[in-house]
């Protein structure tokens, strides 16, 4: 809305108009959330800092003399709260893990690709001070703030702000080069990062920058590098994530105190409800059958789907706030035309699930025709590096065995992708005696689970990704290529053609045999069986760009 409208809203709110106060809080909350979220990179304190900022703004609204300066005044409050939070941090909280990564949230929510995605991921490599300034400059070049407002929020002159922004941009460009190099396949860089724990910091930024300057492979770029400000012009605000709320307590205000202070019922309702509706939750019913519960407003299941499976539109609408789906590549867009609405295949995708009880035996695995699977990797294809792939052809079962190594390098885990599918591919069972997040009693080197532990760091799945088991089983009727997309966390995949008898034997290896738990059957026996999240009938240039189809 224009400045004249907001001037009227602010003036009315100062005069005690509760509707105007409602509109003011709900209208400016996204800006504050973006400033704080980017400055703290999604740390668990984001919610608290946002709440304190909005509370202080409401409590001190009467002291604002010029309604036209509201935006810079509000941004300055947010910056002060960010600084206060930094001063309050104790040494034992400095290494506290982030609740969510705002860089990744930016990529997912805004569906960024290419160099825009690269800029967002480079934020992880900046120091706190640079990241705080970037949170404002990002909004400046996106058209949400002016340079005058940026300088006023930081408390410096416009000339000094220009110098600081320029220095921050130089470090951002260095960080972009690091992100680009880590996406590559330089053997020397892999050796250099052998002792890196996967956590970006200033020491490793300088070390990797030195390598890139002296490396012909990493120093060369395969495409023209677009300046960051050109990439960010017109970029929208990141929408509030699913489940984000402003607490009713707001800095200690009880409901009664808030009401007596003049908070309207509508505003109190807005501050205690999620800004984005949560999606359906997934659960495991007795016997290990796969089922997803749907919200009341969810579309009804399609006729081709079995009663125990939930129907999901294919592909999910990019605008859906619950899909958190990266923007599809042009090749993935072509896939939509291939998979028409009349095709029952692909109406169900993997969803986040809850592990069954260790003593819950798996349901019966339906019989599917088998003629055998041939693999370009032979009977045992080992994929340990980004870009490794194996093409599978035939009709039968395939085992994908996970080997995650957070002890070598923890961090965000970019999932492998199934591409170039001709035919059908189902996720039929999970086994191998444990999920990767099950505890590992007596494990060495600080491992708490197969996903890592507090002493070495964790492998972190993308939002909406189903937790893997040690062994994941798929049924293929056709041909498909599986590509390893290692980036961030170190992991490997071993791919074996197998058969139904071997699947049944594996998932039936329960606690009496010393396993953590029995396996799980996901196959419904119909075309409603789960389909892998990262799957396309196209063959994109970079398999890591295959969009995630998820219920969450």
C-alpha positions as semicolon CSV with decimal commas, in nm:
position;residue;x (nm);y (nm);z (nm)
1;X;0,000;0,000;0,000
2;X;0,109;0,361;-0,052
3;X;0,260;0,586;0,213
4;X;-0,057;0,794;0,240
5;X;-0,258;0,489;0,341
6;X;-0,005;0,382;0,605
7;X;0,014;0,738;0,738
8;X;-0,360;0,726;0,797
9;X;-0,342;0,379;0,954
10;X;-0,059;0,479;1,191
11;X;-0,234;0,801;1,293
12;X;-0,555;0,610;1,364
13;X;-0,368;0,344;1,566
14;X;-0,203;0,617;1,775
15;X;-0,550;0,759;1,842
16;X;-0,666;0,423;1,978
17;X;-0,831;0,269;1,671
18;X;-0,805;-0,107;1,734
19;X;-0,874;-0,200;1,374
20;X;-0,590;0,021;1,262
21;X;-0,362;-0,143;1,519
22;X;-0,464;-0,485;1,384
23;X;-0,377;-0,381;1,030
24;X;-0,049;-0,224;1,139
25;X;0,077;-0,536;1,317
26;X;-0,032;-0,786;1,054
27;X;0,089;-0,564;0,770
28;X;0,441;-0,507;0,899
29;X;0,506;-0,842;1,065
30;X;0,649;-1,000;0,744
31;X;0,909;-0,722;0,711
32;X;1,024;-0,765;1,071
33;X;1,033;-1,142;1,035
34;X;1,254;-1,115;0,724
35;X;1,497;-0,873;0,889
36;X;1,534;-1,083;1,203
37;X;1,528;-1,417;1,022
38;X;1,807;-1,320;0,782
39;X;2,014;-1,150;1,052
40;X;1,998;-1,457;1,279
41;X;1,989;-1,708;0,989
42;X;1,682;-1,879;1,125
43;X;1,817;-1,930;1,480
44;X;1,574;-2,052;1,744
45;X;1,571;-1,699;1,890
46;X;1,404;-1,553;1,579
47;X;1,052;-1,590;1,719
48;X;1,149;-1,425;2,048
49;X;1,323;-1,132;1,879
50;X;1,029;-1,078;1,640
51;X;0,784;-1,086;1,928
52;X;0,986;-0,841;2,136
53;X;1,020;-0,608;1,838
54;X;0,646;-0,601;1,769
55;X;0,565;-0,560;2,139
56;X;0,800;-0,263;2,175
57;X;0,664;-0,104;1,859
58;X;0,304;-0,131;1,983
59;X;0,389;-0,014;2,334
60;X;0,584;0,289;2,207
61;X;0,367;0,380;1,910
62;X;0,244;0,692;2,086
63;X;0,598;0,831;2,100
64;X;0,635;0,827;1,720
65;X;0,611;1,190;1,611
66;X;0,619;1,148;1,233
67;X;0,406;0,866;1,086
68;X;0,612;0,888;0,765
69;X;0,915;0,760;0,957
70;X;0,734;0,453;1,092
71;X;0,917;0,204;0,871
72;X;1,268;0,323;0,961
73;X;1,159;0,350;1,326
74;X;1,029;-0,008;1,324
75;X;1,341;-0,139;1,148
76;X;1,562;0,040;1,404
77;X;1,372;-0,134;1,686
78;X;1,430;-0,469;1,516
79;X;1,803;-0,400;1,477
80;X;1,832;-0,302;1,844
81;X;1,661;-0,624;1,948
82;X;1,900;-0,824;1,727
83;X;2,198;-0,652;1,891
84;X;2,055;-0,702;2,239
85;X;2,012;-1,069;2,164
86;X;2,376;-1,092;2,053
87;X;2,493;-0,930;2,376
88;X;2,279;-1,165;2,585
89;X;2,424;-1,479;2,429
90;X;2,632;-1,682;2,671
91;X;2,933;-1,894;2,560
92;X;2,739;-2,216;2,601
93;X;2,476;-2,088;2,355
94;X;2,715;-1,976;2,085
95;X;2,722;-2,324;1,932
96;X;2,349;-2,378;1,969
97;X;2,203;-2,525;1,650
98;X;1,961;-2,319;1,446
99;X;1,598;-2,422;1,461
100;X;1,572;-2,362;1,088
101;X;1,806;-2,226;0,826
102;X;1,672;-1,898;0,688
103;X;1,895;-1,930;0,381
104;X;1,728;-2,262;0,298
105;X;1,386;-2,121;0,382
106;X;1,454;-1,836;0,138
107;X;1,543;-2,083;-0,136
108;X;1,237;-2,299;-0,077
109;X;0,973;-2,034;-0,009
110;X;1,080;-1,804;-0,294
111;X;1,154;-2,096;-0,527
112;X;1,501;-1,963;-0,608
113;X;1,723;-2,122;-0,870
114;X;2,067;-2,068;-1,018
115;X;2,260;-1,765;-0,898
116;X;1,974;-1,635;-0,683
117;X;1,989;-1,962;-0,492
118;X;2,368;-1,926;-0,473
119;X;2,337;-1,581;-0,310
120;X;2,093;-1,713;-0,049
121;X;2,321;-2,006;0,038
122;X;2,626;-1,778;0,059
123;X;2,467;-1,601;0,357
124;X;2,571;-1,895;0,576
125;X;2,937;-1,797;0,527
126;X;2,903;-1,440;0,655
127;X;2,992;-1,325;1,007
128;X;2,714;-1,203;1,233
129;X;2,785;-0,834;1,170
130;X;2,781;-0,877;0,793
131;X;2,469;-1,091;0,810
132;X;2,291;-0,824;1,017
133;X;2,377;-0,560;0,757
134;X;2,287;-0,794;0,472
135;X;1,940;-0,845;0,619
136;X;1,879;-0,473;0,563
137;X;2,064;-0,436;0,231
138;X;1,878;-0,738;0,092
139;X;1,552;-0,556;0,162
140;X;1,692;-0,233;0,021
141;X;1,773;-0,381;-0,320
142;X;1,443;-0,572;-0,313
143;X;1,263;-0,238;-0,281
144;X;1,141;-0,281;0,076
145;X;1,377;-0,026;0,238
146;X;1,557;0,291;0,128
147;X;1,928;0,364;0,190
148;X;1,822;0,643;0,427
149;X;1,616;0,392;0,628
150;X;1,902;0,140;0,626
151;X;2,148;0,398;0,760
152;X;1,902;0,522;1,022
153;X;1,834;0,167;1,143
154;X;2,205;0,096;1,186
155;X;2,268;0,438;1,340
156;X;2,532;0,562;1,094
157;X;2,552;0,818;0,815
158;X;2,457;0,731;0,459
159;X;2,823;0,771;0,355
160;X;2,940;0,530;0,625
161;X;2,658;0,291;0,530
162;X;2,782;0,292;0,170
163;X;3,132;0,189;0,283
164;X;3,005;-0,087;0,510
165;X;2,768;-0,223;0,246
166;X;3,051;-0,233;-0,010
167;X;3,275;-0,434;0,225
168;X;2,991;-0,671;0,307
169;X;2,922;-0,721;-0,065
170;X;3,287;-0,814;-0,124
171;X;3,268;-1,084;0,143
172;X;2,934;-1,199;0,001
173;X;3,092;-1,243;-0,344
174;X;3,374;-1,445;-0,184
175;X;3,111;-1,662;-0,018
176;X;2,929;-1,709;-0,348
177;X;3,254;-1,839;-0,495
178;X;3,281;-2,089;-0,209
179;X;2,925;-2,215;-0,265
180;X;3,000;-2,252;-0,636
181;X;3,324;-2,439;-0,570
182;X;3,167;-2,678;-0,318
183;X;2,909;-2,765;-0,582
184;X;3,190;-2,866;-0,818
185;X;3,405;-3,174;-0,836
186;X;3,756;-3,039;-0,771
187;X;3,957;-3,329;-0,618
188;X;4,200;-3,089;-0,448
189;X;3,913;-2,905;-0,281
190;X;3,770;-3,234;-0,157
191;X;4,104;-3,312;0,002
192;X;4,118;-2,962;0,154
193;X;3,775;-3,003;0,312
194;X;3,849;-3,351;0,447
195;X;3,881;-3,216;0,802
196;X;3,598;-2,962;0,771
197;X;3,297;-3,029;0,996
198;X;3,053;-2,880;0,746
199;X;2,979;-2,567;0,951
200;X;3,054;-2,242;0,765
201;X;3,275;-2,001;0,961
202;X;3,523;-1,721;0,895
203;X;3,831;-1,945;0,929
204;X;3,713;-2,188;0,663
205;X;3,586;-1,902;0,449
206;X;3,939;-1,760;0,433
207;X;4,093;-2,105;0,383
208;X;3,861;-2,198;0,099
209;X;3,893;-1,853;-0,057
210;X;4,273;-1,903;-0,072
211;X;4,223;-2,237;-0,245
212;X;3,983;-2,087;-0,500
213;X;4,221;-1,800;-0,585
214;X;4,499;-2,048;-0,664
215;X;4,289;-2,317;-0,833
216;X;4,223;-2,306;-1,205
217;X;3,927;-2,541;-1,173
218;X;3,749;-2,364;-0,886
219;X;3,850;-2,014;-0,994
220;X;3,699;-2,048;-1,339
221;X;3,326;-1,992;-1,379
222;X;3,111;-2,173;-1,632
223;X;2,875;-1,876;-1,663
224;X;2,883;-1,500;-1,620
225;X;2,847;-1,402;-1,254
226;X;2,556;-1,160;-1,209
227;X;2,604;-0,895;-0,935
228;X;2,405;-0,980;-0,623
229;X;2,203;-0,657;-0,630
230;X;2,074;-0,736;-0,980
231;X;1,969;-1,081;-0,863
232;X;1,779;-0,945;-0,564
233;X;1,595;-0,656;-0,730
234;X;1,223;-0,712;-0,695
235;X;1,265;-1,024;-0,480
236;X;0,960;-1,076;-0,263
237;X;0,962;-1,113;0,113
238;X;0,991;-1,467;0,244
239;X;0,640;-1,560;0,367
240;X;0,599;-1,657;0,730
241;X;0,666;-2,031;0,769
242;X;0,398;-2,286;0,851
243;X;0,325;-2,285;1,222
244;X;0,483;-1,945;1,293
245;X;0,292;-1,753;1,558
246;X;0,333;-1,449;1,774
247;X;0,276;-1,573;2,127
248;X;-0,021;-1,438;2,322
249;X;0,221;-1,370;2,607
250;X;0,428;-1,130;2,393
251;X;0,709;-1,051;2,629
252;X;0,520;-1,146;2,941
253;X;0,181;-0,991;2,863
254;X;-0,096;-1,217;2,985
255;X;-0,427;-1,230;2,804
256;X;-0,585;-1,013;3,070
257;X;-0,305;-0,758;3,062
258;X;-0,312;-0,744;2,685
259;X;-0,688;-0,691;2,685
260;X;-0,671;-0,417;2,946
261;X;-0,396;-0,249;2,747
262;X;-0,632;-0,218;2,453
263;X;-0,543;-0,517;2,236
264;X;-0,847;-0,601;2,024
265;X;-0,997;-0,948;2,005
266;X;-0,914;-0,964;1,635
267;X;-0,550;-0,876;1,699
268;X;-0,522;-1,124;1,983
269;X;-0,666;-1,389;1,753
270;X;-0,418;-1,303;1,479
271;X;-0,128;-1,321;1,719
272;X;-0,222;-1,664;1,848
273;X;-0,298;-1,841;1,518
274;X;-0,043;-1,975;1,271
275;X;0,015;-1,731;0,987
276;X;0,013;-2,023;0,745
277;X;-0,215;-2,321;0,791
278;X;-0,041;-2,646;0,883
279;X;-0,080;-2,938;0,646
280;X;-0,197;-3,286;0,712
281;X;0,009;-3,496;0,949
282;X;0,125;-3,844;0,860
283;X;0,114;-4,147;1,085
284;X;0,168;-4,522;1,079
285;X;-0,127;-4,744;1,163
286;X;-0,119;-5,095;1,305
287;X;0,060;-5,342;1,085
288;X;0,281;-5,078;0,929
289;X;0,039;-4,965;0,655
290;X;0,099;-4,623;0,506
291;X;-0,169;-4,360;0,565
292;X;-0,186;-3,980;0,565
293;X;-0,452;-3,786;0,750
294;X;-0,588;-3,487;0,560
295;X;-0,722;-3,151;0,686
296;X;-1,095;-3,086;0,636
297;X;-1,034;-2,856;0,339
298;X;-0,806;-3,100;0,157
299;X;-0,921;-3,225;-0,183
300;X;-1,091;-3,567;-0,174
301;X;-0,880;-3,871;-0,273
302;X;-0,891;-3,964;-0,637
303;X;-1,075;-4,280;-0,729
304;X;-0,759;-4,460;-0,836
305;X;-0,604;-4,435;-0,490
306;X;-0,642;-4,707;-0,229
307;X;-0,831;-4,621;0,093
308;X;-0,510;-4,634;0,299
309;X;-0,331;-4,369;0,093
310;X;-0,386;-3,996;0,063
311;X;-0,421;-3,833;-0,273
312;X;-0,189;-3,548;-0,355
313;X;-0,229;-3,335;-0,670
314;X;0,053;-3,397;-0,917
315;X;0,257;-3,190;-0,918
316;X;0,180;-2,977;-0,607
317;X;0,082;-2,617;-0,678
318;X;0,393;-2,400;-0,640
319;X;0,182;-2,136;-0,468
320;X;0,077;-2,371;-0,192
321;X;0,228;-2,247;0,138
322;X;0,257;-2,604;0,262
323;X;0,444;-2,756;-0,027
324;X;0,778;-2,578;0,029
325;X;0,864;-2,686;-0,323
326;X;1,161;-2,537;-0,509
327;X;1,080;-2,398;-0,851
328;X;1,092;-2,667;-1,114
329;X;1,349;-2,648;-1,389
330;X;1,235;-2,609;-1,748
331;X;1,278;-2,981;-1,800
332;X;1,067;-3,054;-1,494
333;X;0,802;-2,820;-1,635
334;X;0,785;-3,037;-1,945
335;X;0,713;-3,330;-1,715
336;X;0,378;-3,177;-1,621
337;X;0,256;-3,215;-1,975
338;X;0,361;-3,580;-1,978
339;X;0,188;-3,668;-1,652
340;X;-0,168;-3,561;-1,720
341;X;-0,449;-3,553;-1,467
342;X;-0,593;-3,874;-1,609
343;X;-0,278;-4,066;-1,519
344;X;-0,338;-4,234;-1,180
345;X;0,033;-4,295;-1,135
346;X;0,206;-4,052;-0,901
347;X;-0,096;-3,943;-0,700
348;X;0,076;-4,032;-0,373
349;X;0,419;-3,916;-0,262
350;X;0,631;-3,988;0,042
351;X;0,537;-3,792;0,353
352;X;0,706;-3,736;0,685
353;X;0,614;-4,030;0,905
354;X;0,641;-4,151;1,262
355;X;0,848;-4,463;1,319
356;X;0,638;-4,763;1,424
357;X;0,690;-4,933;1,757
358;X;0,993;-5,169;1,753
359;X;0,765;-5,465;1,816
360;X;0,515;-5,377;1,539
361;X;0,551;-5,636;1,265
362;X;0,528;-5,509;0,906
363;X;0,219;-5,562;0,697
364;X;0,229;-5,817;0,415
365;X;0,418;-5,700;0,109
366;X;0,191;-5,725;-0,199
367;X;0,311;-5,939;-0,488
368;X;0,424;-5,759;-0,802
369;X;0,552;-5,922;-1,121
370;X;0,931;-5,965;-1,140
371;X;1,147;-6,029;-1,445
372;X;1,466;-5,889;-1,296
373;X;1,655;-5,557;-1,293
374;X;1,973;-5,475;-1,486
375;X;2,203;-5,202;-1,355
376;X;2,475;-5,000;-1,525
377;X;2,661;-5,026;-1,196
378;X;2,645;-5,404;-1,184
379;X;2,512;-5,602;-0,886
380;X;2,653;-5,343;-0,644
381;X;2,671;-4,980;-0,759
382;X;2,859;-4,764;-0,506
383;X;2,794;-4,389;-0,533
384;X;3,004;-4,174;-0,300
385;X;3,046;-3,845;-0,486
386;X;2,820;-3,574;-0,624
387;X;2,720;-3,659;-0,979
388;X;2,763;-4,037;-0,949
389;X;2,467;-4,215;-1,108
390;X;2,330;-4,556;-1,199
391;X;2,063;-4,644;-1,455
392;X;1,824;-4,927;-1,374
393;X;1,610;-5,114;-1,625
394;X;1,355;-5,393;-1,597
395;X;1,075;-5,505;-1,370
396;X;1,146;-5,585;-1,009
397;X;1,287;-5,459;-0,678
398;X;1,580;-5,229;-0,604
399;X;1,755;-5,173;-0,271
400;X;1,911;-4,832;-0,198
401;X;2,132;-4,854;0,110
402;X;2,222;-4,531;0,291
403;X;2,565;-4,461;0,437
404;X;2,562;-4,115;0,599
405;X;2,894;-3,988;0,740
406;X;2,833;-3,675;0,951
407;X;3,164;-3,750;1,123
408;X;3,336;-3,657;0,797
409;X;3,111;-3,363;0,715
410;X;2,772;-3,285;0,873
411;X;2,520;-3,029;0,752
412;X;2,233;-2,999;0,505
413;X;2,173;-3,316;0,307
414;X;2,075;-3,271;-0,059
415;X;1,865;-3,574;-0,146
416;X;1,945;-3,803;-0,440
417;X;1,709;-3,784;-0,736
418;X;1,534;-4,026;-0,970
419;X;1,532;-3,881;-1,323
420;X;1,441;-3,977;-1,678
421;X;1,175;-4,222;-1,563
422;X;1,003;-4,427;-1,831
423;X;0,741;-4,645;-1,669
424;X;0,659;-4,665;-1,296
425;X;0,857;-4,637;-0,974
426;X;0,716;-4,704;-0,627
427;X;0,861;-4,681;-0,276
428;X;0,752;-5,020;-0,145
429;X;0,927;-5,081;0,189
430;X;1,180;-4,956;0,446
431;X;1,401;-5,188;0,643
432;X;1,757;-5,265;0,738
433;X;1,662;-5,293;1,106
434;X;1,652;-4,921;1,185
435;X;1,568;-4,572;1,072
436;X;1,867;-4,344;1,032
437;X;1,753;-4,135;1,330
438;X;1,728;-4,437;1,561
439;X;1,980;-4,435;1,849
440;X;2,307;-4,623;1,811
441;X;2,397;-4,766;2,155
442;X;2,769;-4,757;2,225
443;X;2,854;-4,589;1,895
444;X;3,203;-4,430;1,886
445;X;3,307;-4,068;1,821
446;X;2,998;-3,907;1,964
447;X;2,744;-4,060;1,725
448;X;2,399;-4,056;1,879
449;X;2,213;-4,175;1,567
450;X;2,286;-4,256;1,205
451;X;2,219;-3,887;1,137
452;X;2,502;-3,778;1,371
453;X;2,521;-3,649;1,725
454;X;2,598;-3,342;1,938
455;X;2,972;-3,406;1,936
456;X;3,010;-3,424;1,558
457;X;2,706;-3,243;1,417
458;X;2,402;-3,379;1,237
459;X;2,293;-3,462;0,885
460;X;1,992;-3,235;0,827
461;X;1,714;-3,328;0,585
462;X;1,535;-3,069;0,367
463;X;1,198;-2,959;0,508
464;X;0,926;-3,207;0,420
465;X;1,163;-3,495;0,350
466;X;1,072;-3,835;0,490
467;X;1,333;-3,986;0,723
468;X;1,527;-4,265;0,551
469;X;1,589;-4,613;0,684
470;X;1,919;-4,794;0,644
471;X;1,766;-4,990;0,355
472;X;1,503;-4,836;0,129
473;X;1,327;-5,059;-0,125
474;X;1,170;-4,953;-0,454
475;X;0,979;-5,130;-0,728
476;X;1,061;-5,039;-1,088
477;X;0,869;-5,127;-1,402
478;X;1,062;-4,949;-1,677
479;X;1,387;-4,752;-1,665
480;X;1,515;-4,473;-1,441
481;X;1,844;-4,310;-1,335
482;X;1,937;-4,248;-0,970
483;X;2,186;-3,966;-0,911
484;X;2,384;-3,893;-0,594
485;X;2,362;-3,520;-0,511
486;X;2,606;-3,496;-0,221
487;X;2,655;-3,138;-0,113
488;X;2,695;-3,031;0,245
489;X;2,664;-3,349;0,449
490;X;2,881;-3,642;0,338
491;X;2,682;-3,948;0,233
492;X;2,701;-4,247;0,002
493;X;2,453;-4,482;-0,163
494;X;2,486;-4,849;-0,256
495;X;2,231;-4,972;-0,510
496;X;2,149;-5,343;-0,544
497;X;1,895;-5,510;-0,775
498;X;1,704;-5,748;-0,547
499;X;1,381;-5,949;-0,525
500;X;1,066;-5,966;-0,317
501;X;1,185;-6,256;-0,100
502;X;1,493;-6,061;0,004
503;X;1,278;-5,757;0,087
504;X;1,041;-5,963;0,304
505;X;1,334;-6,125;0,485
506;X;1,499;-5,792;0,558
507;X;1,194;-5,606;0,689
508;X;1,105;-5,908;0,903
509;X;1,438;-5,899;1,088
510;X;1,300;-5,763;1,414
511;X;1,417;-5,715;1,773
512;X;1,465;-6,090;1,847
513;X;1,748;-6,085;1,596
514;X;1,907;-5,785;1,765
515;X;1,770;-5,519;1,533
516;X;1,635;-5,187;1,654
517;X;1,295;-5,242;1,495
518;X;1,109;-5,433;1,227
519;X;1,082;-5,284;0,880
520;X;0,784;-5,110;0,728
521;X;0,566;-5,190;0,425
522;X;0,457;-4,886;0,226
523;X;0,320;-5,061;-0,083
524;X;-0,059;-5,056;-0,105
525;X;-0,060;-5,301;-0,395
526;X;-0,217;-5,044;-0,630
527;X;-0,102;-4,741;-0,822
528;X;-0,164;-4,556;-0,497
529;X;0,164;-4,683;-0,355
530;X;0,402;-4,406;-0,247
531;X;0,617;-4,245;-0,515
532;X;0,964;-4,104;-0,429
533;X;0,966;-3,734;-0,354
534;X;1,253;-3,654;-0,590
535;X;1,129;-3,802;-0,916
536;X;1,085;-3,671;-1,270
537;X;1,021;-3,819;-1,611
538;X;1,254;-3,555;-1,752
539;X;1,634;-3,551;-1,736
540;X;1,741;-3,208;-1,604
541;X;2,096;-3,084;-1,648
542;X;2,140;-3,084;-1,270
543;X;1,947;-3,363;-1,091
544;X;1,976;-3,168;-0,764
545;X;1,716;-2,927;-0,902
546;X;1,443;-3,191;-0,920
547;X;1,157;-3,042;-0,714
548;X;1,043;-3,206;-0,395
549;X;0,686;-3,336;-0,405
550;X;0,574;-3,354;-0,043
551;X;0,271;-3,336;0,180
552;X;0,441;-3,098;0,420
